[in-house]
Amino acid sequence: KETLIVMKGKLFKQFKYEFEGTLSGTSSTMNNSFVEYERNEHWGIKFGQFKEPILWEETTSTLWRDFPEKSIATKLAPSRDIGVQIQGKFFKKVLGYELGYFNGSGKNAADGNDDKDYAARLTLFPFVNDKESVLNKLQVFGFGPRGTRDNTTPANFSTTDTGLTFLTFNGSVREIGDFNRDGGGAVWAKGPLSFKGEFISQRV
């Protein structure tokens, strides 16, 4: 049995904080632990451990998940890592940006990577200011993280929640050198109807 403990709030209207951990028996795991400063809608900064700005499905609350399992795409994208990120929106919140600099070692992991990871995501909300439009909630985004791997073993592929492994790499398979991930997608929701689609490619 797992117990989720969350503490979050806001100070002086511009500072936000969140600490989220999981207790399971006698062990504990820290998920989110970050502080965020929002100067205005154009820019803010976040630092600590949080999800990298890549896949929409990975960075969105599970409350909005349509299926019991996350998609296979989340296996190609990093989730939580330790780093710093700047973010904001321009043109009356039509264009959003997120730029991050991360350890590249993953959640609760020591910094064992010589070169850091970079992540960027741009999101377009073309009809956000037209409150009467059926496309008011439409968002279209693209992302392009970059990084380096120092002779690491690629993770096996398994279902995200049940943990059923369906692809295992031979021990001799290694990730060495620069890697690039590119992708994008679109999300739209109107009442009980929604459309969500995204893709990601990886090259090492």
C-alpha positions in Angstrom: 0.0 0.0 0.0 1.3 3.4 -1.0 0.5 6.7 0.7 0.9 10.0 -1.2 1.9 13.0 0.8 1.6 16.5 -0.8 2.4 19.9 0.6 2.1 22.9 -1.7 1.1 26.5 -1.5 1.9 30.1 -2.5 3.7 32.9 -0.7 3.5 36.6 -1.5 1.5 35.9 -4.7 4.6 35.2 -6.7 6.3 32.3 -5.0 4.9 28.7 -5.3 6.3 25.6 -3.7 5.4 21.9 -3.9 6.7 18.8 -2.1 5.3 15.5 -3.0 6.4 12.1 -1.6 5.3 8.5 -1.6 5.4 6.2 1.4 5.4 2.5 0.9 5.9 0.3 3.9 9.2 1.4 5.5 10.5 3.1 2.3 9.8 6.6 1.0 10.3 8.3 -2.4 10.4 12.0 -3.2 8.6 12.9 -6.4 8.3 16.7 -6.7 10.3 19.1 -4.7 10.5 22.5 -6.2 10.1 26.3 -5.7 8.8 28.5 -8.4 8.9 32.3 -8.8 6.5 34.0 -11.3 7.5 37.6 -12.0 4.6 38.1 -14.5 2.9 36.1 -17.2 5.9 36.6 -19.5 8.5 34.9 -17.4 9.0 32.8 -14.3 11.6 30.4 -13.0 11.3 27.0 -11.3 14.1 25.0 -9.7 14.3 21.7 -7.9 13.0 18.2 -8.9 10.0 18.2 -11.3 8.9 16.8 -14.7 10.8 17.9 -17.8 8.7 19.9 -20.3 8.4 17.3 -23.0 5.3 15.1 -23.5 1.9 16.5 -22.6 0.7 13.2 -21.2 3.7 13.0 -18.8 3.5 16.5 -17.5 -0.3 16.5 -17.1 -2.1 15.3 -14.0 -3.3 11.7 -14.0 -6.8 13.1 -13.3 -7.0 13.8 -17.0 -5.8 10.5 -18.2 -8.3 8.7 -20.5 -6.8 5.1 -20.1 -5.5 3.1 -17.2 -2.0 2.9 -18.8 0.1 5.7 -20.2 1.1 5.4 -23.8 4.4 3.8 -25.0 5.6 7.3 -25.9 6.3 8.1 -22.3 9.0 5.4 -22.2 11.0 7.5 -24.7 10.8 10.7 -22.7 12.3 11.5 -19.3 10.0 12.3 -16.4 11.2 13.9 -13.2 14.8 15.3 -13.0 16.7 17.9 -11.0 17.2 21.1 -12.8 16.1 24.7 -13.4 13.5 26.0 -15.9 12.2 29.3 -17.2 8.7 29.6 -18.5 6.1 32.1 -19.5 3.5 33.2 -22.1 3.4 36.0 -24.7 0.9 37.7 -27.1 -2.0 37.6 -24.6 -1.1 34.0 -23.6 -1.3 32.7 -27.2 2.3 31.5 -27.1 3.9 29.6 -24.2 7.5 28.5 -23.7 9.4 26.3 -21.3 13.2 26.1 -21.3 14.9 23.7 -18.9 18.5 22.6 -17.9 18.6 19.3 -16.1 21.1 16.8 -14.5 20.1 14.1 -17.0 20.3 11.4 -14.3 16.6 11.1 -13.4 14.5 11.3 -10.2 16.4 11.2 -6.9 19.6 10.2 -8.7 23.1 11.5 -8.1 24.6 13.6 -10.8 26.7 11.1 -12.6 26.5 12.6 -16.1 29.3 14.9 -17.3 27.0 16.7 -19.8 23.7 18.1 -18.8 20.3 17.7 -20.6 18.4 20.6 -22.2 14.7 20.5 -22.8 12.4 23.0 -24.6 8.7 23.1 -25.4 6.7 25.7 -27.3 2.9 25.7 -27.1 0.5 27.6 -29.2 -3.0 28.4 -27.9 -4.4 30.0 -31.1 -8.0 30.6 -29.9 -7.4 31.1 -26.1 -8.7 34.7 -26.2 -11.9 33.8 -28.1 -14.1 32.6 -25.2 -17.0 31.7 -27.5 -15.0 29.6 -30.0 -15.4 25.8 -29.9 -11.6 25.7 -30.3 -10.9 27.8 -27.3 -9.1 25.0 -25.4 -7.0 23.9 -28.4 -3.2 23.7 -27.9 -0.6 22.7 -30.4 3.0 22.1 -29.2 6.4 20.9 -30.2 9.5 19.9 -28.1 13.1 19.1 -28.6 15.3 17.9 -25.7 19.0 17.3 -26.2 21.6 15.6 -24.1 24.5 13.2 -23.8 24.8 9.6 -22.5 28.0 8.2 -21.0 27.9 4.5 -21.8 24.5 3.8 -20.1 22.2 0.8 -20.4 18.9 1.6 -22.1 15.8 1.0 -20.0 13.6 -2.0 -20.8 10.1 -1.3 -22.2 7.2 -2.2 -19.9 3.7 -1.1 -19.4 3.6 2.1 -17.3 1.3 0.9 -14.4 1.2 -2.9 -14.4 4.9 -3.2 -15.1 4.6 -5.9 -17.8 7.9 -6.0 -19.7 7.6 -6.6 -23.4 11.0 -5.4 -24.7 14.3 -6.2 -23.1 17.7 -5.0 -24.4 20.7 -7.2 -24.4 23.4 -6.3 -21.8 25.8 -5.3 -24.6 23.5 -2.6 -25.9 24.7 0.8 -24.7 23.7 4.4 -25.1 26.8 6.4 -25.9 27.2 10.0 -27.1 24.7 12.7 -28.1 21.0 11.9 -28.2 18.1 13.9 -29.7 14.4 13.7 -29.1 11.9 15.5 -31.2 8.1 15.5 -31.2 4.9 17.4 -30.8 1.2 17.0 -30.7 -2.2 18.7 -30.1 -4.8 18.6 -27.4 -8.4 19.8 -27.6 -11.3 19.3 -25.2 -14.9 20.6 -25.2 -17.1 19.3 -22.5 -17.2 15.4 -22.7 -15.4 15.4 -26.0 -11.6 15.5 -26.4 -8.8 14.9 -28.8 -5.3 14.2 -27.6 -2.4 13.0 -29.8 1.4 13.3 -29.7 4.5 11.7 -31.0 8.2 11.4 -30.1 11.3 10.2 -31.9 14.7 9.4 -30.4 18.1 9.2 -32.0 21.3 8.2 -30.1 
